[in-house]
Amino acid sequence: MNSLEGIRVLDLSRFQACPLCGMLLGDLGAEVIRIEEPGGAPDRTWGQCGPDGESLLYKVICRNKKCATLRINTPEGREILRELVKRSDVLLHNYTPGAPIAAEVDYERLKEVNEGIIVAALSGYGQYGPNAQRPGFDGTAQARSGGMVLTGFPGDPPIKTGVPFVDVSAGLFTTVAVLSALYHRQRTGKGQAIDVSLYDTATFIAQSMGTLLLYHFYGEIRRQIGNRGFHSYNACLEAKDGWVVLSVVTNSIWKRFTEKIGRPEMANDPRFGSDMDRFRNADLINEVVGEWVAARTVDELVKLCEQARVPCEPVQTIAQLLTDPQVQAREMVQYFDYPDLGKIPIPGIPMKLSLTPGSIRNHAPALGEHNEYVYCQLLSLSQEKVSSLKQQGVI
């Protein structure tokens, strides 16, 4: 059994952040119905596509969802949406405030139809504020939040991370908010509006290391720090046959590490006496540790550090990830049958629940694949009515 069985989610969102929330709710058992315009949403064929012409991203974040087509900004489309809202628990969207379609999914309007509806809006800058109507994406949020000035090496231009951590984190925050709202509704019967933004998310992440306090107390604005930790000794160093990352944080780990590399005197060197000392003098440490790393293979280094309980891991490629025994044991890459493509690898479920584990039950749906279910079974419309709506371009 999955924990969210019986919860119905209308997913009107596009691209990555908000659809990821819908994916997670679907993984946990909710029935997630993706609503697309009859011609298909832009993210269905956005970016790199697979051999079938469908976006690779779509295949990942739209698993465990149904798909129905609906043109909302028509009189009949609005009425159908209202009927779906009556029968649903959550509505997800990422329309920019002020956009014409955003008014159709406004919480104040929808709660008149269903007092218990939860409307989660994920946008670039939130539902209010001077920039609320400005469009935004992961990269622009990284830039404005102060995160890009920390990324890269000293002297580099500002660098965006290749992994869209703002999109993913915003999707996670939205999921947490939806689960909280569902719990509140269970006790009160009332739904509510949820407002998550990419910029708020990026700002929170950039602040979470203490950047604001560093500036408040010491007037310091940290710039590019390369592979160093924000306030500790981290390093990415080249071994005989690859690269490894070392995370030697806290005095106890530092002491064990110096003993393992045969330099116990470094543990008592005042230049390396604390995490911040080691952060500031990382170049001096690298002179010693770099030689120790360069003389060994990646496997040797990982095993030696594991013996000393020092975090050390290889810098892997995606090809290496597929054969990683920990990834395999945790089922973090799962092969799933996809129409006309055979078995394809998709990310596994990162949340492990002992009694109500999530599951990947269905592939990302084809456009309008579940129209008959939504309109004939869920809304009890006749085949004649459905045909008429299709002819009119409503579905």
C-alpha positions in Angstrom: 0.0 0.0 0.0 1.2 3.5 -0.8 0.5 6.3 1.7 -1.3 8.7 -0.6 -3.8 6.3 -2.1 -7.2 8.0 -2.5 -5.7 11.4 -3.0 -6.3 13.0 -6.5 -4.0 15.6 -7.9 -4.6 17.8 -10.9 -1.2 18.7 -12.4 -1.3 21.7 -14.7 2.4 22.4 -14.3 5.1 22.4 -16.9 8.9 21.8 -17.2 10.7 20.6 -14.0 10.1 22.1 -10.6 6.4 21.8 -10.1 6.0 18.6 -12.2 8.6 17.0 -9.9 6.2 17.6 -7.0 3.5 15.8 -8.9 5.9 13.0 -9.7 6.7 12.5 -6.0 3.1 12.6 -5.0 2.4 10.0 -7.6 5.3 7.9 -6.4 3.7 7.9 -3.0 0.4 6.6 -4.3 -1.6 9.7 -5.3 -3.6 9.6 -8.5 -2.0 12.4 -10.5 -3.8 13.7 -13.6 -1.7 15.9 -15.9 -3.8 18.4 -17.8 -2.4 19.5 -21.2 -3.7 21.6 -24.0 -5.0 19.5 -26.9 -1.9 20.1 -29.0 0.4 19.1 -26.2 2.3 21.1 -23.6 5.7 22.7 -24.6 7.7 20.6 -22.1 6.6 17.3 -23.8 9.1 18.0 -26.6 11.4 20.5 -24.8 15.1 20.0 -24.7 16.8 16.8 -25.6 14.3 14.2 -26.9 14.4 10.5 -27.1 14.1 8.3 -30.2 10.3 8.7 -30.0 10.5 12.5 -30.2 9.5 12.9 -26.6 11.5 14.9 -24.0 13.9 12.9 -21.8 12.9 15.1 -18.9 9.2 14.4 -19.5 9.9 10.6 -19.3 11.3 11.1 -15.8 9.1 13.6 -14.1 5.7 12.5 -15.6 5.9 8.9 -14.5 3.0 7.7 -12.4 0.7 10.2 -14.0 -2.4 10.1 -16.2 -2.8 12.6 -19.0 -6.0 14.3 -20.2 -6.3 17.1 -22.7 -8.3 20.2 -21.9 -8.3 23.8 -23.2 -9.0 25.6 -20.0 -9.5 29.1 -21.3 -12.8 28.3 -23.0 -16.3 28.4 -21.5 -16.7 24.6 -21.5 -13.1 24.1 -20.5 -13.6 26.2 -17.4 -16.7 24.3 -16.5 -14.9 20.9 -16.9 -12.0 22.2 -14.8 -14.5 23.1 -12.0 -16.0 19.7 -12.2 -12.6 18.1 -11.9 -11.7 20.4 -8.9 -14.9 19.2 -7.1 -13.5 15.6 -7.3 -9.9 16.4 -6.5 -7.7 17.2 -3.5 -4.8 19.1 -4.9 -4.2 21.3 -7.9 -0.6 22.1 -9.0 0.4 24.9 -11.4 3.3 27.1 -12.3 1.6 29.9 -14.1 3.2 33.3 -13.7 0.9 35.7 -11.6 -0.9 38.0 -14.0 -1.0 35.5 -16.8 -4.6 35.1 -18.2 -4.7 31.4 -17.4 -3.5 32.0 -13.8 -6.9 33.6 -13.0 -8.6 30.3 -13.9 -6.7 28.4 -11.1 -6.8 31.1 -8.4 -7.4 29.5 -5.0 -10.1 32.1 -4.0 -12.1 31.1 -7.1 -11.6 27.3 -6.8 -12.4 27.1 -3.0 -15.9 28.2 -3.9 -16.2 24.9 -5.8 -14.4 22.8 -3.3 -13.6 24.1 0.2 -11.0 21.4 0.7 -9.0 22.0 -2.4 -5.3 22.7 -2.0 -3.9 24.9 -4.7 -0.1 24.9 -4.9 1.5 27.5 -7.2 5.2 27.4 -7.9 6.5 30.4 -9.8 9.7 32.3 -10.5 9.2 35.0 -7.8 6.1 34.1 -5.9 2.5 35.3 -5.9 3.3 38.8 -4.6 6.2 41.3 -4.4 7.5 43.8 -7.0 8.8 41.0 -9.3 5.9 38.6 -9.0 5.0 38.8 -12.7 8.6 38.4 -13.9 9.4 35.0 -15.5 12.2 33.0 -13.9 14.0 29.7 -14.2 16.6 27.7 -12.3 19.6 29.6 -13.8 18.2 33.1 -13.1 17.4 32.1 -9.5 20.9 30.8 -9.0 22.3 34.1 -10.3 20.2 36.4 -8.2 20.4 34.5 -5.0 24.2 34.9 -4.7 24.9 31.2 -5.3 26.8 31.7 -8.6 29.5 33.9 -7.1 30.4 30.9 -4.8 30.6 28.4 -7.7 33.9 27.8 -9.6 37.5 28.7 -8.8 38.9 32.1 -7.8 39.2 34.2 -10.9 36.4 32.3 -12.8 33.4 34.2 -14.1 30.2 33.4 -12.2 29.2 29.8 -12.8 25.9 28.0 -12.7 25.8 24.5 -11.5 25.1 21.9 -14.1 22.6 20.2 -11.8 19.3 22.2 -11.5 19.3 22.1 -7.7 16.9 25.1 -7.5 14.2 23.4 -9.6 14.5 20.1 -7.7 14.6 21.8 -4.3 11.5 24.0 -5.1 9.7 20.8 -6.2 10.6 19.2 -2.9 9.5 22.3 -0.9 6.2 22.2 -2.7 5.8 18.5 -1.9 6.4 19.2 1.8 3.9 22.0 1.7 1.2 19.9 0.0 1.7 17.1 2.5 1.4 19.6 5.4 -1.7 21.1 3.9 -3.3 17.6 3.5 -2.6 16.9 7.2 -4.1 20.3 8.1 -7.2 19.5 6.0 -7.6 16.1 7.6 -8.0 17.9 11.0 -10.0 20.9 9.8 -11.6 20.1 6.4 -10.2 23.2 4.9 -7.9 23.5 2.0 -5.4 26.4 1.4 -3.2 28.1 -1.0 0.5 27.2 -1.3 3.0 29.7 -2.7 6.5 28.5 -3.5 9.1 30.4 -5.7 12.3 29.5 -7.3 13.9 32.7 -6.0 12.8 32.1 -2.4 14.2 28.5 -2.8 17.5 29.7 -4.2 17.9 32.4 -1.6 17.2 30.0 1.3 19.8 27.5 0.0 22.4 30.2 -0.5 21.7 31.4 3.1 21.6 28.0 4.7 25.4 27.9 5.0 25.5 31.1 6.9 26.3 33.5 4.1 24.1 36.3 5.6 25.6 35.8 9.1 29.1 35.8 7.6 28.3 39.2 6.1 26.5 40.5 9.2 29.2 39.7 11.7 32.4 40.1 9.6 31.4 42.0 6.5 32.7 39.2 4.4 31.2 38.3 1.0 32.6 34.8 0.1 33.6 34.4 -3.5 34.5 31.4 -5.6 35.8 28.6 -3.4 36.4 25.9 -5.9 36.1 22.5 -4.3 36.7 23.7 -0.8 34.0 23.4 1.8 32.3 26.6 2.8 34.0 26.4 6.2 36.1 23.2 6.2 38.7 21.3 4.3 37.2 19.7 1.2 39.3 18.8 -1.8 38.9 17.2 -5.3 42.3 15.7 -6.1 43.7 13.6 -9.0 44.6 10.0 -8.3 46.5 7.6 -10.6 43.4 6.6 -12.5 40.8 9.3 -11.7 39.6 11.9 -9.2 38.4 11.7 -5.7 36.7 14.1 -3.3 37.7 14.3 0.3 35.5 15.8 3.0 37.7 16.1 6.1 35.5 18.0 8.4 35.7 18.3 12.2 38.8 17.9 14.3 38.3 14.2 15.0 38.1 13.3 11.3 41.1 15.5 10.6 43.1 13.6 13.3 42.2 10.2 11.8 43.0 11.4 8.4 46.5 12.7 9.3 47.3 9.4 10.9 46.1 7.5 7.9 48.3 9.5 5.5 51.3 9.1 7.8 51.5 12.8 8.9 50.1 12.8 12.4 52.1 16.0 13.2 49.7 17.9 11.0 46.9 17.3 13.6 48.7 19.5 16.1 49.9 22.2 13.6 48.3 25.5 14.6 47.8 26.3 10.9 45.3 23.4 10.7 43.9 23.6 14.2 40.2 24.1 13.3 37.9 23.7 10.3 38.3 27.4 9.5 42.1 27.2 9.8 42.0 24.3 7.4 39.7 26.1 5.1 42.0 29.1 4.9 45.2 27.0 4.5 43.7 24.4 2.1 46.5 25.1 -0.4 49.1 24.1 2.1 47.2 20.9 2.9 46.8 20.1 -0.7 50.6 20.2 -1.2 50.9 17.2 1.1 47.6 15.4 0.5 47.9 15.9 -3.3 51.1 13.8 -3.4 49.5 11.1 -1.2 46.5 10.9 -3.5 48.5 11.0 -6.7 50.5 7.9 -5.7 47.4 5.7 -5.4 44.4 4.5 -7.4 40.9 5.7 -6.7 39.9 2.3 -5.2 42.9 2.3 -2.9 42.1 5.8 -1.7 38.5 5.0 -1.0 39.4 1.8 0.9 42.1 3.6 3.0 39.8 6.4 3.9 36.9 4.0 4.7 39.2 2.3 7.2 39.8 5.6 8.9 36.2 6.6 8.6 37.0 9.6 6.5 34.5 10.6 3.8 36.1 9.9 0.4 34.4 9.1 -2.9 35.3 8.9 -6.6 34.2 11.5 -9.1 32.0 9.2 -11.3 30.5 9.5 -14.7 26.9 8.5 -15.4 28.2 5.2 -17.0 29.9 4.4 -13.7 26.8 5.3 -11.7 24.9 2.5 -13.5 27.2 -0.1 -12.0 27.6 1.4 -8.6 26.7 -1.3 -6.1 25.2 1.2 -3.6 23.0 2.6 -6.3 21.9 -1.0 -7.2 21.3 -2.0 -3.6 19.1 1.1 -3.1 17.4 0.7 -6.5 18.2 4.3 -7.4 18.2 3.4 -11.1 15.2 1.3 -12.2 14.6 -0.1 -15.6 11.0 0.4 -16.7 9.2 -0.8 -19.8 8.4 2.1 -22.1 6.2 1.8 -25.2 8.3 1.3 -28.3 11.5 1.9 -26.4 11.9 -1.3 -24.3 13.4 -1.0 -20.8 14.8 2.4 -20.1 16.7 3.6 -17.0 14.9 6.1 -14.8 15.8 7.5 -11.3 14.5 5.4 -8.4 12.6 6.6 -5.4 14.8 8.5 -2.8 12.4 8.2 0.1 12.4 4.8 1.7 9.3 4.1 3.9 9.1 0.9 5.9 5.3 0.4 5.8 4.1 2.5 2.8 7.0 2.5 0.3 6.5 4.4 -2.9 6.5 2.7 -6.3 7.0 3.4 -10.0 3.8 1.9 -11.5 3.4 3.6 -14.8 5.4 5.3 -17.5 4.9 8.9 -18.5 1.6 9.0 -20.4 1.0 9.8 -24.0 -0.9 12.9 -24.9 -4.5 12.4 -23.9 -3.9 8.8 -23.1 -6.5 8.9 -20.2 -9.2 11.1 -21.8 -11.7 8.3 -21.7 -11.0 7.6 -18.0 -11.2 11.3 -17.0 -14.3 12.3 -19.1 -16.3 9.1 -19.4 -15.5 7.4 -16.0 -14.6 10.3 -13.7 -17.0 12.9 -15.0 -19.6 10.5 -16.5 -19.8 12.3 -19.8 -21.3 10.5 -22.7 -19.2 9.4 -25.7 -21.3 11.8 -27.8 -20.4 14.7 -25.5 -16.7 13.7 -25.5 -16.7 13.6 -29.3 -18.3 17.0 -29.5 -15.8 18.5 -27.1 -13.0 17.0 -29.2 -14.4 18.5 -32.4 -14.6 21.9 -30.8 -11.0 21.7 -29.7 -11.9 21.8 -26.0 -10.2 18.4 -25.3 
